[in-house]
């Protein structure tokens, strides 16, 4: 009899550990991890390669005017990067864009040692543009050049320099590529997926996309802001990796005025490059929890971050939807005192 009780307790504990579900406490529902930030249906990332002048002149103003962000795969050792260094290293960052690794000069690479320098030095410079702290960066191998590096060697270099390979769902996008440039966004919405689309020249230079086509894409994204998260590549990647690694979301200390909630991710399911999980995986995940009907707004506090949120309603229920970083301890959620 004692053995049976012990086995039953073991099964319950094991299932609770393995199932990535939330635990509820009255009067709250079980926390739900949303597929994408802010409960959006899909995510979309725009890549711009090769540090091009036409991107500075044409793409950046269009993105900035709409509050959209892009990922710029730059070549810090190239003359074209140096000509606009202030734009790449100051203005881009100030507007929330992301710099990513595309090697130093986008030239032929004839050996492992040369690839190590081209990839590693580019990553070092980009991290220095931020604050020099550990930072997970996207990488894409340059095209149109000789590349004498095997896939296994590239994987080794990506691990060495703490990079991940950005995988474009729809390749690169000169204007001749799509009859309708909005197709990749519609595809992401229909599939509930993250889509990445690459560009080179915008209104000039090589593999060029017409400015009017980019405007059409951005206008379509603008019209679908309520369902599409326009994200940098690393933010979307980290969100995806963290979400898939969620082991449990626990809700505790529940009263009518609030509760605490904590997200625990299985660190073995992501590449931490030997670092603590939270050093590189710092993208908050969006949770949704049903709350009492009298709530009108609430405050979420986690470590030094304090945010105030309003309510959303769905099928007659009041829901709190908010962001929590995983693996850094609980967040405190309290009804606001208006």
C-alpha positions in Angstrom: 0.0 0.0 0.0 2.8 2.4 0.9 4.6 1.5 -2.3 1.5 2.3 -4.3 1.1 5.7 -2.7 4.8 6.5 -3.3 4.5 5.5 -6.9 1.3 7.6 -7.4 3.1 10.7 -5.9 6.1 10.0 -8.1 3.9 9.9 -11.3 2.2 13.2 -10.3 5.5 15.0 -9.7 7.0 13.6 -12.9 4.0 14.7 -15.0 4.0 18.2 -13.4 7.7 18.5 -14.2 7.3 17.4 -17.8 4.2 19.3 -18.8 4.7 22.9 -19.8 1.4 24.0 -18.4 0.5 26.8 -15.9 -0.9 26.1 -12.5 -3.9 28.1 -11.4 -5.1 29.4 -8.0 -8.5 30.8 -7.3 -9.8 33.3 -8.5 -7.4 33.1 -11.5 -7.1 30.8 -14.5 -4.0 28.9 -15.5 -1.4 31.2 -17.1 -1.1 30.7 -20.9 2.2 31.4 -22.8 1.2 33.2 -26.0 2.6 32.1 -29.3 4.1 35.5 -29.9 4.7 38.8 -28.1 1.6 40.7 -27.1 -0.6 37.8 -28.1 0.0 38.4 -31.8 -0.9 35.7 -34.3 2.4 35.8 -36.2 5.9 37.4 -36.3 7.7 39.0 -39.2 11.4 40.0 -39.4 13.0 42.1 -42.2 16.7 41.5 -43.1 18.8 44.0 -45.0 22.2 42.8 -46.2 25.6 44.3 -47.1 25.6 47.7 -45.4 24.1 49.4 -48.5 23.8 53.1 -49.1 20.3 52.6 -50.6 19.2 51.1 -47.3 20.4 54.2 -45.4 18.8 56.6 -47.9 15.5 54.7 -48.6 14.8 51.9 -46.2 15.6 53.4 -42.8 13.4 56.5 -43.2 10.5 54.3 -44.2 10.9 52.0 -41.3 11.5 54.8 -38.8 8.4 56.7 -39.9 6.2 53.7 -39.0 8.1 52.7 -35.9 9.1 49.4 -37.4 12.4 47.6 -36.7 14.8 45.7 -39.1 17.9 43.6 -38.8 20.8 44.9 -40.8 23.4 42.2 -41.7 26.5 44.5 -41.9 30.1 44.3 -43.0 32.0 46.5 -40.6 35.3 46.3 -42.6 33.8 47.5 -45.8 34.1 51.0 -47.2 30.4 51.3 -47.6 29.9 50.6 -43.9 32.6 53.1 -42.9 31.0 55.8 -45.0 27.8 55.5 -42.9 29.3 54.4 -39.6 27.4 57.0 -37.6 24.1 55.8 -39.1 24.8 52.1 -38.4 26.3 52.4 -35.0 24.2 55.3 -33.5 21.1 56.1 -35.5 20.1 52.5 -36.2 20.5 51.5 -32.5 18.6 54.6 -31.3 15.6 53.5 -33.4 15.6 49.9 -32.1 17.1 48.3 -35.2 19.5 45.4 -34.9 23.0 44.9 -36.3 23.9 41.4 -37.3 26.9 39.4 -38.5 27.5 39.2 -42.2 31.3 38.9 -42.0 33.8 41.8 -42.0 34.1 42.5 -45.8 31.8 40.1 -47.6 34.7 38.7 -49.5 36.1 35.3 -50.5 36.9 33.1 -47.6 39.5 30.4 -48.4 40.3 28.9 -45.0 38.9 28.1 -41.5 41.3 30.7 -40.0 40.1 33.4 -42.4 36.4 32.5 -41.6 37.2 32.7 -37.9 38.5 36.3 -38.3 35.7 37.4 -40.7 32.9 36.1 -38.5 34.5 36.7 -35.1 35.8 40.2 -35.6 32.4 41.2 -37.1 30.7 39.9 -34.0 33.1 41.6 -31.7 32.6 45.0 -33.3 28.8 44.7 -33.3 28.8 43.8 -29.6 31.0 46.8 -28.9 28.4 49.0 -30.6 26.0 47.9 -28.0 27.8 47.7 -24.6 30.2 44.8 -25.0 28.1 42.6 -22.9 27.2 39.0 -23.9 24.6 39.2 -26.7 23.1 36.6 -28.9 23.6 37.7 -32.5 22.1 36.5 -35.9 24.5 35.4 -38.7 24.1 34.9 -42.4 26.9 33.7 -44.7 27.5 36.1 -47.6 26.5 35.0 -51.1 28.2 35.5 -54.4 31.7 34.8 -53.0 34.0 31.8 -52.6 33.3 30.1 -49.3 35.7 27.2 -48.5 34.2 26.4 -45.1 32.2 23.2 -44.4 28.9 23.2 -42.6 30.5 21.5 -39.6 33.2 24.2 -39.4 30.6 26.9 -39.7 28.6 25.4 -36.8 31.8 25.3 -34.7 32.5 29.0 -35.5 28.9 30.0 -34.7 29.2 28.3 -31.3 32.6 29.9 -30.7 31.3 33.4 -31.3 27.8 32.9 -29.8 25.8 33.3 -33.0 22.8 31.7 -34.5 22.1 31.1 -38.1 19.2 33.2 -39.4 17.0 31.1 -41.7 14.9 33.0 -44.2 11.5 31.6 -44.9 11.2 33.3 -48.3 14.8 34.0 -49.3 15.8 37.4 -50.5 13.5 39.8 -52.2 14.3 41.7 -55.4 11.2 43.2 -56.9 11.1 40.4 -59.5 10.8 37.7 -56.8 7.1 38.2 -55.8 4.1 39.2 -57.9 2.8 40.5 -54.5 5.4 41.5 -51.9 2.8 41.0 -49.1 2.6 37.3 -49.7 5.2 36.4 -47.0 3.2 38.3 -44.4 0.0 36.7 -45.3 1.7 33.3 -45.2 2.9 34.1 -41.7 -0.6 35.1 -40.6 -2.2 32.1 -42.1 0.3 29.7 -40.5 0.6 31.5 -37.2 4.3 31.5 -37.8 7.5 33.6 -37.7 8.6 34.6 -41.2 11.9 36.2 -42.2 12.4 38.1 -45.5 15.7 39.4 -46.9 16.5 42.5 -48.9 19.6 44.0 -50.5 19.3 47.3 -52.4 16.2 49.4 -51.9 15.6 51.6 -55.0 19.1 51.0 -56.3 22.4 48.9 -56.1 22.3 45.1 -56.4 19.4 42.7 -56.1 17.2 45.8 -55.7 13.7 46.1 -54.4 11.7 49.0 -55.7 10.9 51.6 -53.1 7.2 51.4 -54.0 7.3 47.7 -53.3 8.8 48.2 -49.9 6.2 50.9 -49.2 3.5 48.5 -50.1 4.9 45.8 -47.7 5.3 48.3 -44.8 1.7 49.7 -45.4 0.4 46.1 -45.3 2.3 45.4 -42.1 0.9 48.7 -40.7 -2.6 47.6 -41.5 -2.0 44.3 -39.7 -0.2 45.5 -36.6 -2.9 44.0 -34.4 -2.0 40.4 -35.5 1.7 40.7 -36.6 4.7 41.3 -34.3 7.3 43.2 -36.4 10.4 42.0 -34.6 14.2 42.0 -34.9 15.6 38.6 -35.7 17.2 38.0 -32.4 14.1 39.1 -30.4 11.8 36.7 -32.4 14.4 33.9 -32.2 14.8 34.2 -28.4 11.1 34.3 -27.9 10.7 31.2 -30.0 13.5 29.3 -28.2 12.3 30.3 -24.8 8.7 29.4 -25.5 9.6 26.0 -26.8 11.8 25.4 -23.7 9.1 26.4 -21.1 8.9 23.6 -18.5 6.3 25.1 -16.2 4.5 28.4 -15.5 3.6 28.6 -11.8 1.1 30.9 -10.2 1.2 31.4 -6.4 0.3 33.7 -3.5 -3.1 34.4 -5.0 -5.4 36.9 -3.3 -8.2 38.9 -4.8 -5.7 41.8 -5.3 -3.1 39.8 -7.2 -0.6 37.0 -7.4 3.0 36.0 -8.3 3.9 34.1 -11.4 7.1 32.5 -12.5 8.3 31.0 -15.8 10.8 28.1 -15.7 12.5 27.1 -18.9 14.5 23.9 -19.4 18.0 25.3 -20.1 19.1 22.0 -21.7 16.7 22.7 -24.6 18.5 25.9 -25.8 22.1 26.7 -26.7 23.4 28.8 -23.9 27.0 28.6 -25.1 28.1 27.7 -21.6 26.6 30.9 -20.1 23.8 31.3 -17.6 20.5 31.1 -19.4 19.4 34.7 -18.7 22.6 36.2 -20.0 21.6 35.5 -23.6 17.9 34.6 -23.4 16.4 37.9 -22.0 13.3 38.3 -24.2 10.2 38.4 -22.0 7.4 36.0 -22.8 3.8 37.2 -23.0 1.4 35.5 -20.5 -2.4 35.6 -20.4 -4.4 34.9 -17.2 -8.1 35.3 -16.5 -8.7 37.7 -13.5 -11.6 38.8 -11.4 -14.3 41.1 -13.0 -13.5 44.1 -10.8 -9.9 44.5 -12.2 -9.5 47.5 -14.5 -5.7 47.8 -14.6 -2.8 46.2 -12.9 1.0 46.6 -12.3 3.6 43.9 -13.0 6.9 44.1 -11.1 9.8 41.8 -11.9 13.3 42.6 -10.5 13.7 46.4 -11.4 11.1 46.4 -14.2 7.7 47.9 -13.4 4.9 48.1 -16.0 1.3 49.0 -15.9 -1.3 47.3 -18.1 -5.0 47.6 -19.0 -7.4 44.7 -19.4 -8.5 42.8 -22.4 -11.8 41.0 -22.7 -12.6 37.8 -24.5 -15.8 35.8 -24.6 -17.1 37.7 -21.5 -13.9 37.1 -19.5 -11.5 39.7 -18.2 -7.9 38.8 -19.1 -4.6 40.1 -17.9 -1.9 40.0 -20.7 1.6 40.9 -19.7 5.3 40.1 -20.1 7.5 38.0 -17.8 11.2 37.1 -18.3 11.9 33.4 -17.7 14.4 32.0 -15.3 15.0 35.2 -13.3 12.5 34.7 -10.5 8.8 35.5 -10.0 6.9 38.6 -11.2 4.4 40.2 -8.9 1.0 41.1 -10.5 -1.2 43.5 -8.5 -4.5 45.2 -9.3 -3.8 49.0 -9.6 -5.0 51.4 -7.1 -6.5 54.1 -9.3 
